[in-house]
Amino acid sequence: MAEADWQRAELLTTFVQREPSEGLPATYQTEARVVTDASALHVIVNAADPDPAKIVGYLTRRDEDSPSDWIHLFIDSYHDRRTGYQFAVNAAGVKRDAYWFNDDNDDASWDAVWDVEVRRTPTGWSAEFHIPYSQLRFSDGAKNTIGFGVLRHIPRLNETSGWPLIARSVNGVISQLGQLEGVSPSGSSKRLELMPYTVATTVTEPEQRGNPLHDTFNPNVSAGVDLKYAITPALSLTATVNPDFGQVEADPAVVNLSAFETFFQERRPFFIEGSGTYRWDCNDNCILFYSRRIGRQPRGAPTLGDDEYAVQPLQTTIIGAGKLTGRVGAFSVGGLFAATQQEFANVAFGGTRRTEAVEPASFYSVSRARREFADQSSLGVMLTTTHRRLSEPVSFLPDKAVTGGLDYDWRIGRRFSLNGYWAGSTVRGTPAAIAGLQRSNVHSFHRPDAEHVEFDPAADALNGHAGAVNFSKISGERTRFNFTALYKSPGFDVNDLGFLQRADVISSAAWLQMRWEKPGRFVRTRNVNFNQWTSHNFDGDRLSLGWNVNSHWSFVNNWNTGFGATANPRSFDDRRTRGGPGGYGNNSYNAWQYFNTDGRKPVRFGFEWNYGSDGHGESWGAGPSVTVKPSAALSTEFGIWLNRNIEDAQWIGEVERDNRTRYLFGRLYQTTTSMTTRVNYTLTPNLSLQVYAQPFVSAGDYENFREMVNGRALRYENRYAPFAYEANPDFRFLSFRTTNVMRWEFKPGSTLFVVWQQGREQFAPDGTFRFGRDYSDVFSTPSTNTLLVKLAYWINP
């Protein structure tokens, strides 16, 4: 961009503090100039600093935050005051970008192809941005006006300033942007982006003696393509064929002794990017769309005879997937579809071979539309479908499932919101499949003490519904609050394409926050939160009742801390015996605290702890962490977590004795520890090395076996009776997982990944915990290693 073009551009200089002192002028001068042409938006920001030597720029992987000097651009190209794009760069040239939706939610997984140049000057530093219109989306019949804003962050002052002011005391971000006139994207702008890729993988695994199907060395080469196409200036199609996610970090190891499924965050880029369009939170560990259902681990297992061996895939193969996102008039719309192939286990007996289905071919779809109004109110609908092509070995799964609903957000002025939803679900399949759903811990229709539901072994469908209403104060300098009431009927089920831990609940919750965000002599910000909640099942049994108070403080030296306490009176657990009769728990309480030192320093310490007790058992956990940044390019983080749990009545299982089902519990002494290490070394803003490693040990020792004789007895001593149990439920689970990634963006949008992953796991019926022995055993366990090289090349024809 020629200097004459910059000089003709309008000069923006009235930068105002967002924090620490909202509304005051910025401490240091910042000025921005904007130039537009037919293909791109060009912005130069000059950030003055009286002491340029103190400007900080950490070299990190792209999209990673750091305590650096940053300049951020915000662009609302739709000019709808609720969706936008963020482009940022720090003083070392590290880029970040994000997509914003619903005014104040951001999706940092969104990646665009754009350019920025950073320069250090005698009076500060500057950043020159070049944002192609092809990376933005505009309303049909664009009016040449877009929303625009600039933020500057100075870490040593803990100051963020902007043009215009994006106030913390006001709800939303995109709705507070200023306006930029004269933006005229060319109709001939390139609409198509292709990213073909190829992957070479080598897997080595421990030998499985006697298994003729198992190979210890498995090389493979595959290829696929990602596609983005702007159907209209406001509507985009994203598709992937034969996607690969080999560079994704492994999930942390867990030992789940509860009745409910563990939730894991989505980590695959295709499903993360733009996920805000499909977000529908139905409260209490429930979402209508949980993308990890697509490509999940096969749920079937072959029926094996004597001396038969089998191998089966770890994940279901995604044949292809696509997303349609954008705007149609006053509606924001989204559509997602994905197809997965049928998966088989290979079975061998002597010289014979056969296959058996372990996961059916499936098709998934998600449709979302939201009517958005000028005052930030909205009215939306969502529909998800799952269709499976079943064969006999996997007929235990439903063949189709549909969920749908309506949600609303009515803004009452700028400070209050009345929002909620109603959703319905239907799942259909063979009587065996629906019976399995009824017996799952999500529903537990077969509980003998349930009076409001009845198990129906002949049913071929399961139907239900759920709803919620929330009234909130969403902005204000001193107070904010929320009141929520919700329900999920006993037959509500979204787990074919969503996530739901349990149905059959009616609950309410209240939250009040007091906040102080004007800095004082020692304290920078602080808040106090008061929470109360209660829930019942449809029989009227109280499942929970609790009160919590917590507070979070940040200090002018950039240290921070938080602490809280919770009290829970005795409540009823209708899943206590996993389908048998329910039982009471005990009065309990817990407390927790954390603190962190200044993250801007070369060394940062953190510590957290918690403690809880119910009068018969107790649990405590503690963990220190340290982050060391010896140079601008190297960052290392190491953390230890140790948890000791003594559960006086931990569920073990059920046995038949004397023509009666006995529900067994034991006193559990469980010790869990993990050590998490992360190392990030960045040679340039486009070349980085990232290391993640976590050894994990959990050991559980049971004693004092008992059976539940009267779960509804008010006195704890009357609920259980001694039981002679000869089996050994003790366990010791060892795990080590590491992912090591070299990422090189050798040209804008084109990337080379080199990845090494290793996994080790071992299980033993031994509940003793010995730190030295157990961690030695972790690393002596045979490992599975994966070496992957992936090349992705961006094409904009």
Buried (B, 14 or more C-beta within 10 A) or exposed (E): BEEEEBEEBEEBEEBBBBBBBBEEEBBBBBBBBBBBBEBBBBBBBBBBBEEBEEBBBBBBBBBBBBBBBBBBBBBBBBBBBBBBBBBBBBBBBBBBBBBBBBBBBBBBBBBBBBEBEBEBEEBBBBBBBBBBBBBBBBBEEBEEEBBBBBBBBBBBBBBBBBBBBBBBEBBBBBBBBBEBEEBEBEEEBEBEBBBBBBBEBBBBBEEEEEEBBBBEEEEEEEEBBBBBBBEBBBBBBBBBBBBBBBBBBBEBBBBEBEBEBEEEEBBBBBBBBBBBBBBBEBBBEBBBBBBBBBBEEBEBEBEEEEEBBBBBBEEBBBBBBBBBBBBEEEBBBBBBBBBBBBBBBBBBBEEEEEBBBBBBBBBBBBBBBBBBEEEBBBBBEBBBBBBBEBBEBBBBBBBBBBBBBBBBBBBBEBBBBBBBBBBBBBBBBBEEBBBBBBBBBBBBBBBEBBEEBEBBEEBBBBBBBBBBBBBBBBBBBEEBBBBBBBBBBBBBBBBBBBBBBBBBBBBBBBBBBBBBBEBEEEEBBBBBBBBBBBBBBBBEBBBBBBBBBBEBBBBBEBBBBBBBBBBBBBBBBBBBBBBBBBBBBBEBBBBBBBBBBBBBBEEBBBBBBBBBBBEBBBBBBBBBBBBBBEEBBBBBBBBEBBBBBBBBBBBBEBBEEEEEBBBBBBBBBBBBBBBBBBBBBBEEBBBBBBBBBBBBBBBBBBEEBBBBBBBEBEEBEEBBEEBEBEEEBBBBBBBBBBBBBBBBBEEBBBBBBBBBBBBBBBEBEBBBBEEEEBBEBBEEBEBBBBBBBBBBBBEBE
